Amino acid sequence: MIMKRKKIVDFKNDVLFKYTLRDDQDPDSIYLLKLIIENIAGIDCHSLKVLNPDLNPQHVEDKDMILDIRVTNEDGEICDVEMQNSSLDQEQYQRFQIYGARLLVEQQKRGDDYVTNIHHVFQLIFIDDLDKDNLVLIDRYISQNESGNQEKHNLITRIYIYLPYINILKKENVNGKIKITSW
């Protein structure tokens, strides 16, 4: 008898991630989505609308679908929530930057006013890898000059949430309190 290996599906799986957060009519789904966005991005979510909630794969390994969750709040700000199981390399960093720029460009229509019709874009990228040069759980990127001054009226904030770092923090948990040691 040939035994099939049982596959373990966890929250890092794109389909499970999207299935959990995609329904903006489900109170539990919207609660979790708001919790993530408000606490990580700092966006005050009065109302949320998931723009691409469709889920069409026949099984969890199907990659022929949009796997991120794009949310707009009542102020028109866009928050793109994405789960990545891949490792961080040059291609991934550049892809995330291009994707953020695309989210801005998609808002602009010929003849539109830039000030009133373009809204801030937040990218929340959960990634199953670490930036070994910058060991933090949450890493926020914004446009700034060489002196470290943030660009005025910045339109893109990219936030990486490094999932393996959760395990590092868990190992450092002493008596129910997080003890962070130096690297």
C-alpha positions as CSV (number, residue, x, y, z in Angstrom):
1,M,0.0,0.0,0.0
2,I,1.4,3.4,-1.1
3,M,0.8,6.1,1.5
4,K,0.4,9.6,0.3
5,R,2.3,12.1,2.3
6,K,-0.1,14.4,4.1
7,K,0.5,18.1,3.2
8,I,0.4,20.6,5.9
9,V,-1.1,23.9,5.0
10,D,-0.4,26.9,7.2
11,F,-1.3,30.6,7.1
12,K,1.7,31.3,4.9
13,N,0.0,29.5,2.1
14,D,-1.4,32.1,-0.3
15,V,-4.7,30.5,-0.7
16,L,-5.3,30.0,3.0
17,F,-4.1,33.5,3.7
18,K,-6.5,35.0,1.2
19,Y,-9.4,32.7,2.2
20,T,-9.0,33.9,5.8
21,L,-9.0,37.6,5.0
22,R,-10.9,38.1,1.7
23,D,-14.5,38.3,2.9
24,D,-15.3,41.9,3.9
25,Q,-18.8,40.8,4.8
26,D,-17.7,38.3,7.4
27,P,-17.2,39.9,10.9
28,D,-14.3,37.6,11.8
29,S,-12.5,38.2,8.5
30,I,-12.9,42.0,8.7
31,Y,-11.9,42.1,12.3
32,L,-8.6,40.2,11.6
33,L,-8.0,42.4,8.5
34,K,-8.6,45.6,10.4
35,L,-6.4,44.4,13.2
36,I,-3.5,43.7,10.8
37,I,-3.9,47.0,8.9
38,E,-4.4,49.3,11.9
39,N,-1.6,47.8,14.0
40,I,1.0,47.4,11.3
41,A,0.3,50.3,8.9
42,G,-1.3,52.7,11.3
43,I,-4.3,53.3,9.0
44,D,-7.5,54.1,10.9
45,C,-10.0,51.7,9.2
46,H,-13.5,53.1,9.4
47,S,-14.7,51.0,6.5
48,L,-12.9,48.5,4.3
49,K,-13.7,47.1,0.9
50,V,-11.7,44.1,-0.4
51,L,-11.3,44.8,-4.1
52,N,-10.3,41.3,-5.4
53,P,-12.0,38.7,-3.1
54,D,-12.5,36.0,-5.8
55,L,-10.9,32.6,-4.9
56,N,-10.9,30.2,-7.8
57,P,-8.2,27.5,-7.3
58,Q,-9.2,23.8,-7.3
59,H,-6.5,23.0,-4.7
60,V,-4.1,24.9,-2.5
61,E,-1.2,24.6,-5.0
62,D,-3.0,26.5,-7.7
63,K,-1.0,29.7,-8.5
64,D,-3.2,31.0,-11.3
65,M,-5.0,33.7,-9.3
66,I,-4.4,37.1,-7.7
67,L,-3.2,36.2,-4.2
68,D,-2.9,39.5,-2.5
69,I,-5.7,41.4,-0.8
70,R,-6.3,45.0,-1.9
71,V,-8.3,47.1,0.6
72,T,-9.4,50.7,0.4
73,N,-10.5,52.7,3.4
74,E,-13.1,55.5,3.5
75,D,-10.4,58.1,2.8
76,G,-9.5,56.3,-0.4
77,E,-6.1,55.0,0.9
78,I,-5.1,51.7,-0.6
79,C,-3.7,48.9,1.5
80,D,-2.3,45.9,-0.4
81,V,-1.8,42.9,1.9
82,E,0.3,40.2,0.4
83,M,1.7,36.8,1.6
84,Q,5.0,35.7,0.0
85,N,6.5,32.2,0.6
86,S,9.5,33.0,-1.6
87,S,12.9,34.2,-0.4
88,L,14.0,37.8,-0.6
89,D,16.3,38.5,-3.4
90,Q,16.9,41.3,-5.9
91,E,14.0,40.2,-8.1
92,Q,11.5,40.2,-5.1
93,Y,12.6,43.7,-3.9
94,Q,12.3,45.2,-7.3
95,R,9.0,43.4,-8.0
96,F,7.5,44.9,-4.7
97,Q,8.7,48.4,-5.8
98,I,7.2,48.0,-9.3
99,Y,3.9,46.7,-7.8
100,G,3.7,49.7,-5.4
101,A,4.3,52.1,-8.3
102,R,1.6,50.3,-10.4
103,L,-0.9,50.8,-7.5
104,L,-0.3,54.5,-7.8
105,V,-0.5,54.6,-11.6
106,E,-3.7,52.6,-11.7
107,Q,-5.4,55.5,-9.8
108,Q,-4.5,58.2,-12.3
109,K,-6.8,58.9,-15.2
110,R,-6.0,61.3,-18.0
111,G,-7.0,64.8,-16.9
112,D,-7.4,63.9,-13.2
113,D,-6.1,66.2,-10.5
114,Y,-3.1,64.6,-8.8
115,V,-3.8,66.1,-5.4
116,T,-7.4,65.0,-5.0
117,N,-7.6,61.8,-7.0
118,I,-4.4,60.0,-6.0
119,H,-4.4,58.3,-2.6
120,H,-1.6,56.9,-0.5
121,V,-0.6,53.3,-1.0
122,F,0.4,51.0,1.8
123,Q,1.9,47.6,1.0
124,L,1.9,45.1,3.8
125,I,4.2,42.2,2.7
126,F,4.2,39.1,4.9
127,I,7.3,37.2,3.8
128,D,8.7,33.9,4.9
129,D,12.3,35.1,4.9
130,L,14.6,37.4,6.9
131,D,16.6,40.4,5.8
132,K,19.8,39.3,7.5
133,D,21.2,42.8,7.4
134,N,18.2,44.2,9.3
135,L,16.9,41.8,11.9
136,V,13.5,43.2,12.8
137,L,10.0,41.8,12.8
138,I,8.4,44.8,11.0
139,D,10.4,47.0,8.6
140,R,8.8,50.2,7.1
141,Y,10.2,51.9,4.0
142,I,9.4,55.4,2.8
143,S,11.0,57.7,0.3
144,Q,13.6,59.9,1.8
145,N,16.7,62.0,0.8
146,E,20.3,61.3,1.7
147,S,19.9,63.3,5.0
148,G,17.1,61.0,6.1
149,N,14.3,63.5,5.6
150,Q,11.1,62.0,4.5
151,E,9.8,63.2,1.1
152,K,6.9,65.6,1.5
153,H,3.5,64.1,0.4
154,N,5.0,60.6,0.1
155,L,2.6,58.3,-1.7
156,I,4.0,54.8,-1.0
157,T,4.8,53.1,2.3
158,R,6.1,49.6,2.0
159,I,6.1,47.4,5.1
160,Y,7.7,44.0,5.4
161,I,6.7,41.6,8.1
162,Y,9.4,39.0,8.4
163,L,7.6,35.8,9.6
164,P,10.7,33.8,10.7
165,Y,11.4,36.6,13.1
166,I,8.3,35.6,15.1
167,N,10.0,32.3,15.9
168,I,13.1,34.2,17.0
169,L,11.1,36.3,19.3
170,K,9.2,33.2,20.6
171,K,12.5,31.6,21.5
172,E,13.5,34.7,23.4
173,N,10.2,34.7,25.4
174,V,11.1,34.4,29.1
175,N,8.4,34.0,31.7
176,G,5.7,35.4,29.4
177,K,7.8,38.5,28.6
178,I,9.7,39.1,25.4
179,K,13.4,39.4,26.0
180,I,15.1,40.9,23.0
181,T,18.8,40.2,22.9
182,S,21.4,41.9,20.8
183,W,22.7,40.2,17.7
